[in-house]
Amino acid sequence: MTGLTLIINGLDLSNKIASYSMRKFRETSEVLKSIGGTEYAFYGDAQTEVTVSFFPMTETEAAEVYAAASPGKFPMTYTDTYDGGIVETRNFRMMSDLEAVFLLMSVDGKRRYSGAPIQVRTSQ
């Protein structure tokens, strides 16, 4: 895919993107019920969720991506497709099982990318 920016923890992956999607949402943090029986929902902060998969990569590239995303929470620069392609930098947290996405092969000990999508969500 061209024209998208994706930098995870300082590692530029923009030219390796095979698929990219994002969504914005708000989760209900609390629902209160009045004496009259009317329910009022209170919503939390807006969340951004990015799902990305990559073209096949070498063991070295896979190890670099794994190292950049493994802290669990990290800064990420990405293209916000909802706001006209604006490039933003925010803190994200890993939602996918990184061990399953980057398989550790026991024979040679090198990481390989399985091709599975990676999902991250804004960190509060």
C-alpha positions in Angstrom: 0.0 0.0 0.0 1.3 3.4 -0.8 0.8 6.8 0.9 0.5 5.4 4.4 2.8 6.1 7.3 3.5 3.6 10.0 6.3 4.0 12.5 6.3 1.7 15.5 8.6 2.9 18.3 11.0 4.5 15.9 11.0 1.7 13.3 9.6 2.8 9.9 7.4 0.1 8.5 5.6 2.3 5.9 6.9 0.4 2.9 6.1 -3.1 4.3 2.3 -2.6 4.8 0.2 -5.2 3.0 -3.2 -4.3 4.6 -4.2 -1.4 6.8 -7.4 -0.6 8.5 -8.4 1.7 11.4 -11.5 2.5 13.4 -12.5 5.0 16.0 -14.9 4.3 18.8 -16.0 5.2 22.3 -16.7 2.6 24.9 -19.4 3.0 27.5 -17.8 3.5 30.8 -20.9 3.6 32.9 -24.7 3.4 32.6 -26.8 5.1 35.3 -30.5 4.6 35.8 -32.6 7.5 37.0 -35.5 7.2 39.5 -37.9 7.4 36.5 -36.2 4.4 34.9 -34.4 6.3 32.2 -30.9 5.1 31.4 -28.0 7.5 30.7 -24.8 6.2 29.2 -21.5 7.9 30.0 -18.8 7.3 27.4 -15.0 7.2 27.9 -12.4 8.9 25.7 -12.3 8.2 22.0 -10.2 5.2 21.1 -8.3 4.5 17.9 -7.6 0.9 16.8 -5.3 0.1 13.9 -5.0 -3.3 12.3 -2.1 -3.9 10.0 -0.4 -6.8 8.2 2.9 -6.8 6.4 4.4 -8.2 3.3 6.7 -11.2 3.9 9.9 -10.2 5.7 13.3 -11.7 6.5 14.1 -13.1 9.9 16.1 -9.9 10.7 13.2 -7.6 9.8 10.8 -9.8 11.8 13.1 -9.5 14.9 13.3 -5.7 14.5 9.5 -5.4 14.3 9.1 -7.8 17.3 11.6 -5.8 19.4 9.9 -2.5 18.5 6.4 -3.7 19.4 7.2 -6.0 22.4 7.3 -3.3 25.2 3.5 -3.6 25.1 3.0 0.2 25.1 4.9 2.3 22.5 4.7 5.5 20.5 3.4 5.0 17.0 3.2 7.4 14.1 0.3 6.5 11.7 -1.9 7.8 9.0 -5.4 8.6 10.3 -7.6 7.6 7.4 -10.7 9.0 9.1 -9.3 12.6 9.2 -8.2 13.0 5.6 -4.9 11.2 5.9 -3.4 13.3 8.7 -0.3 11.7 10.2 -0.4 11.5 14.0 1.8 10.3 16.8 0.1 8.7 19.8 0.9 6.0 22.4 -0.5 2.6 21.6 -0.7 -0.7 23.3 -0.5 -4.2 21.7 -3.8 -6.1 21.4 -2.6 -9.0 19.4 -0.6 -12.0 20.8 2.8 -11.0 19.5 4.3 -14.4 20.2 1.8 -16.0 17.8 2.3 -13.4 15.1 6.1 -13.7 15.3 6.8 -17.3 15.6 9.9 -18.4 17.4 11.4 -21.4 15.5 13.1 -23.8 18.0 15.5 -25.3 15.5 17.5 -22.1 14.7 16.0 -19.7 17.3 15.1 -17.0 14.7 11.8 -15.1 14.6 9.6 -15.4 11.6 6.6 -13.3 10.7 3.5 -15.6 10.3 1.6 -13.1 8.1 -1.1 -12.6 10.7 -2.5 -9.1 11.3 -1.3 -7.0 14.3 -3.9 -5.0 16.2 -3.0 -2.0 18.4 -5.2 0.4 20.3 -4.5 3.8 21.8 -3.2 3.7 25.3 -4.9 5.6 28.0 
